Amino acid sequence: MLTIWGRATSSNVQKVLWTCEELSLAFERMEAGREHGQVDQDWYAAMNPNRLVPTLRDGELILWESNTIMRYLANRYGGAALYPVEPGPRALVERWMDWQLSILAPAIAPVFWGLIRPPAGGVDPAQLAGHVDRLARTWALVDRELAQHPYVAGDRLSLADIAMGNSVRRWYAFSFERPDLPNLAAWYARLGERPGFRKHLMGPVV
Ligand SMILES: N[C@@H](CCC(=O)N[C@@H](CS)C(=O)NCC(=O)O)C(=O)O
């Protein structure tokens, strides 16, 4: 049985939970992170020296870094449909997974923190508007890609879509004016048809 440490509200934990659903994998989830603590304990740091969530245990193997965990699960448990074996299609999935971590996550973070967990003293509206604009331009790039095929890395759902699921859910949950990005909106609706998305990503945006 897989064990996953991490609070269900974490975007990075949600990626792993949704991947498990797509692969029909049984797992036990242990609360950890933020209000649940545990990450500050020595036994946790021995598994994950970053003191972050998620952490996965599969037998003797301990893994951290959500995208690495997703790839491991797909490789280990017959997930070639989500993570193709052939180098070209595989590289397209990996490209978008790297992009999610290096471009999308830094673009959404200041918007999320500004709107959902504003600092004491409030947020500077002009600064927040700048962050929203940058995020909108980041999504526009995905919208253009999605004009060519229904999922970010091709014709079928892949780990790349799962990695971005929480971000697009937050984008449509925030209350501000959004530019019209029809392909992005259609993709969001498509992701919403997946039971794993509905089960693990549609909770409160906190
Ligand atoms: N690159 C890491 C980032 C992990 C990360 O930043 N996790 C956040 C939650 S999304 C965390 O642990 N925050 C502290 C906490 O919840 O206590 C990954 O993808 O797994």
The ligand as a MOL file (V3000), in Angstrom:
LIG
                    3D

  0  0  0     0  0            999 V3000
M  V30 BEGIN CTAB
M  V30 COUNTS 20 19 0 0 0
M  V30 BEGIN ATOM
M  V30 1 N 8.5600 21.3920 -5.5330 0
M  V30 2 C 7.8620 20.7780 -4.4390 0
M  V30 3 C 7.1250 21.8800 -3.6650 0
M  V30 4 C 6.4160 21.3480 -2.4420 0
M  V30 5 C 5.6950 22.4790 -1.7120 0
M  V30 6 O 6.0260 23.6670 -1.8470 0
M  V30 7 N 4.6940 22.0890 -0.9170 0
M  V30 8 C 3.9240 23.0550 -0.1380 0
M  V30 9 C 2.4420 22.7850 -0.2950 0
M  V30 10 S 1.8610 23.0190 -1.9680 0
M  V30 11 C 4.2620 22.8960 1.3350 0
M  V30 12 O 4.7140 21.8630 1.7750 0
M  V30 13 N 3.9960 23.9610 2.1070 0
M  V30 14 C 4.2270 23.9330 3.5400 0
M  V30 15 C 3.1520 23.2300 4.2970 0
M  V30 16 O 2.1040 22.8530 3.7590 0
M  V30 17 O 3.3560 23.0650 5.5120 0
M  V30 18 C 6.8920 19.7150 -4.9660 0
M  V30 19 O 6.4400 19.8840 -6.1030 0
M  V30 20 O 6.6060 18.7270 -4.2900 0
M  V30 END ATOM
M  V30 BEGIN BOND
M  V30 1 1 1 2
M  V30 2 1 2 3
M  V30 3 1 2 18
M  V30 4 1 3 4
M  V30 5 1 4 5
M  V30 6 2 5 6
M  V30 7 1 5 7
M  V30 8 1 7 8
M  V30 9 1 8 9
M  V30 10 1 8 11
M  V30 11 1 9 10
M  V30 12 2 11 12
M  V30 13 1 11 13
M  V30 14 1 13 14
M  V30 15 1 14 15
M  V30 16 2 15 16
M  V30 17 1 15 17
M  V30 18 2 18 19
M  V30 19 1 18 20
M  V30 END BOND
M  V30 END CTAB
M  END
